């Protein structure tokens, strides 16, 4: 008997590049059939400054992916991030009135109460991530259905974001004649694509280093313990070089990508780099010590992972990362980043690449594509019949575990 083909599309609208991955779910296996990437416009420091420009980039990336896939898509799962995203723990308590079996509707109601917290103006819940349940004051249950109790409490981690920024992105995608099935926190999507569920149980953190924002999520026992945005991003590394050598930002980006590294130790003292200048700058080319370039980048990398360490300590997770740190996003391409992470955090570190796809192109074996891959995987999960059945019994079917 033939199985209906399900198209699942992930859209990563970043401030540097807009990426789209179209996948085909067939016989419970996910295969890439198209992808597209275009330089982004209309962004300013991880916020949308020109909605029409963002919409044009979304349309261009999707059309490129559609041409390769030879199909037209109508819906996407989109990533959300930026400096306005942050996470917080919440609890919902439900009195059952008398001891009886816990039903799915009771779990839904307790999770709903955990989600409806008092938020500041211009804040909304982006994702609800269940942790565990407390049944009659006994904690640590992951599925309390069929248990007999009079009180159930749900513990959850809520990822919240600016309502305006969320609506701006949805509006830009709608202008490109697409509807949005779901919006997912970018670090969660990256973790979904690059980390196995068994690894999450033993403790793992992922940071997605983008050009204008860095997102972080930490799991333990399959439950999200921390989700937050960090203020240091890829743009800071480039601006450090631009300021130190008095060169345009575009030239600093070239120096970082072509000659830079996050570890200065071992760089030859006599190694120099010719600093590129933009056309018409009116200055003679200059040289700079490569060791000094790497020292600047190393200093900023150490600062970033010290910030990661502080967040882990705040969540009580600094010694719980048995499976270490996973680094995704374009910023992960800086050589030596994992070495600095291991030195500062005292745990293993690796680059996060997408796993679990059939026909995953070699050119997409790049941490910058991990988020888009995770969004496509989540889209497939949402649109599969299994998930549609789960959604029919409550919101837990829409929760990314």
RAMO-V572343 format. One record per residue. RES is the residue in one letter. PSI is psi in radians with two decimals (none if undefined). Layout:
BEGIN
RES;PSI + RES;PSI
END
This chain:
BEGIN
X;2.27 + X;2.55 + X;2.38 + X;2.34 + X;2.41 + X;2.13 + X;2.34 + X;2.22 + X;2.27 + X;2.38 + X;2.03 + X;1.69 + X;1.54 + X;2.99 + X;-0.23 + X;-0.80 + X;2.55 + X;2.11 + X;2.51 + X;2.33 + X;2.17 + X;2.20 + X;2.81 + X;2.12 + X;1.99 + X;2.12 + X;0.72 + X;0.38 + X;2.46 + X;2.19 + X;2.33 + X;2.24 + X;-0.17 + X;2.62 + X;2.72 + X;2.60 + X;2.33 + X;2.65 + X;2.44 + X;2.58 + X;2.76 + X;0.18 + X;2.63 + X;1.89 + X;0.93 + X;0.16 + X;2.62 + X;2.12 + X;-0.43 + X;1.74 + X;-0.65 + X;-0.68 + X;-0.73 + X;-0.74 + X;-0.71 + X;-0.68 + X;-0.72 + X;-0.82 + X;-0.72 + X;-0.75 + X;-0.72 + X;-0.74 + X;-0.64 + X;-0.75 + X;-0.68 + X;-0.68 + X;-0.68 + X;-0.70 + X;-0.28 + X;0.78 + X;2.80 + X;2.42 + X;2.72 + X;-0.43 + X;2.67 + X;2.81 + X;2.16 + X;2.58 + X;2.54 + X;2.45 + X;-2.51 + X;3.02 + X;-0.22 + X;-0.15 + X;2.40 + X;2.80 + X;2.77 + X;2.56 + X;2.58 + X;2.80 + X;2.41 + X;2.25 + X;2.36 + X;2.12 + X;2.15 + X;-0.21 + X;-0.74 + X;2.74 + X;2.15 + X;3.01 + X;2.38 + X;2.27 + X;2.96 + X;-0.68 + X;-0.53 + X;-0.71 + X;-0.75 + X;-0.74 + X;-0.68 + X;-0.67 + X;-0.62 + X;-0.67 + X;-0.57 + X;-0.56 + X;-0.53 + X;1.38 + X;2.90 + X;2.00 + X;2.66 + X;2.88 + X;2.49 + X;0.59 + X;2.52 + X;2.75 + X;2.06 + X;-0.79 + X;2.54 + X;2.04 + X;1.85 + X;2.51 + X;-1.18 + X;-3.10 + X;2.59 + X;2.12 + X;1.96 + X;0.87 + X;0.20 + X;1.96 + X;2.99 + X;0.25 + X;2.35 + X;-0.45 + X;1.61 + X;0.11 + X;2.48 + X;-0.11 + X;2.62 + X;2.19 + X;2.93 + X;-0.28 + X;2.37 + X;2.35 + X;2.41 + X;2.32 + X;2.32 + X;2.75 + X;2.16 + X;2.28 + X;2.07 + X;2.77 + X;2.91 + X;2.21 + X;-0.72 + X;-0.79 + X;-0.67 + X;-0.83 + X;-0.60 + X;-0.74 + X;-0.77 + X;-0.74 + X;-0.69 + X;-0.70 + X;-0.70 + X;-0.62 + X;-0.43 + X;0.26 + X;0.65 + X;2.57 + X;2.76 + X;2.03 + X;-0.72 + X;2.68 + X;2.37 + X;2.42 + X;2.28 + X;-0.69 + X;-0.62 + X;-0.72 + X;-0.76 + X;-0.70 + X;-0.67 + X;-0.62 + X;-0.52 + X;-0.10 + X;2.24 + X;2.65 + X;-0.58 + X;-0.58 + X;-0.60 + X;-0.59 + X;-0.60 + X;-0.01 + X;2.00 + X;2.60 + X;2.59 + X;2.38 + X;2.38 + X;1.82 + X;1.80 + X;-3.11 + X;-0.68 + X;0.06 + X;2.67 + X;2.11 + X;2.63 + X;2.45 + X;2.55 + X;2.31 + X;2.58 + X;2.27 + X;0.57 + X;-0.03 + X;2.45 + X;2.19 + X;-0.33 + X;2.36 + X;2.20 + X;2.91 + X;2.47 + X;2.57 + X;-0.23 + X;2.29 + X;-3.12 + X;-0.57 + X;-0.54 + X;-0.67 + X;-0.79 + X;-0.75 + X;-0.55 + X;-0.77 + X;-0.71 + X;-0.72 + X;-0.73 + X;-0.65 + X;0.05 + X;0.91 + X;2.77 + X;2.70 + X;-0.67 + X;-0.69 + X;-0.67 + X;-0.64 + X;-0.72 + X;-0.79 + X;-0.78 + X;-0.83 + X;-0.67 + X;-0.51 + X;-0.24 + X;2.80 + X;2.73 + X;-0.06 + X;2.10 + X;-0.42 + X;2.28 + X;-0.21 + X;2.28 + X;2.41 + X;-0.55 + X;0.13 + X;2.22 + X;2.79 + X;2.33 + X;2.12 + X;2.11 + X;2.51 + X;2.58 + X;2.70 + X;2.34 + X;0.30 + X;-0.42 + X;0.38 + X;2.63 + X;2.57 + X;2.51 + X;2.81 + X;2.68 + X;2.50 + X;2.23 + X;-0.58 + X;-0.68 + X;-0.69 + X;-0.81 + X;-0.56 + X;-0.69 + X;-0.82 + X;-0.64 + X;-0.71 + X;-0.76 + X;-0.63 + X;-0.75 + X;-0.75 + X;-0.72 + X;-0.83 + X;-0.39 + X;-0.61 + X;-0.71 + X;-0.77 + X;-0.71 + X;-0.69 + X;-0.70 + X;-0.70 + X;-0.66 + X;-0.58 + X;0.04 + X;0.49 + X;0.17 + X;-0.40 + X;0.28 + X;0.10 + X;1.29 + X;-0.59 + X;0.19 + X;-2.71 + X;2.38 + X;2.31 + X;2.13 + X;-3.10 + X;2.88 + X;-0.54 + X;-0.31 + X;-0.22 + X;-0.19 + X;2.07 + X;2.40 + X;-0.04 + X;-0.77 + X;-0.63 + X;-0.76 + X;-0.72 + X;-0.78 + X;-0.64 + X;-0.72 + X;-0.70 + X;-0.20 + X;0.83 + X;2.84 + X;2.66 + X;2.50 + X;2.87 + X;2.37 + X;1.95 + X;2.66 + X;2.47 + X;2.75 + X;0.07 + X;2.51 + X;2.53 + X;0.64 + X;2.07 + X;2.53 + X;-0.60 + X;-0.22 + X;0.08 + X;1.21 + X;2.28 + X;-0.30 + X;-0.34 + X;-0.04 + X;-0.73 + X;-0.80 + X;-0.67 + X;-0.77 + X;-0.63 + X;-0.67 + X;-0.67 + X;-0.71 + X;-0.64 + X;-0.72 + X;-0.69 + X;-0.75 + X;-0.66 + X;-0.11 + X;2.74 + X;-0.59 + X;-0.77 + X;-0.58 + X;-0.65 + X;-0.67 + X;-0.65 + X;-0.50 + X;-0.33 + X;0.07 + X;-3.14 + X;-0.34 + X;-0.44 + X;-0.32 + X;0.06 + X;2.28 + X;2.02 + X;none
END
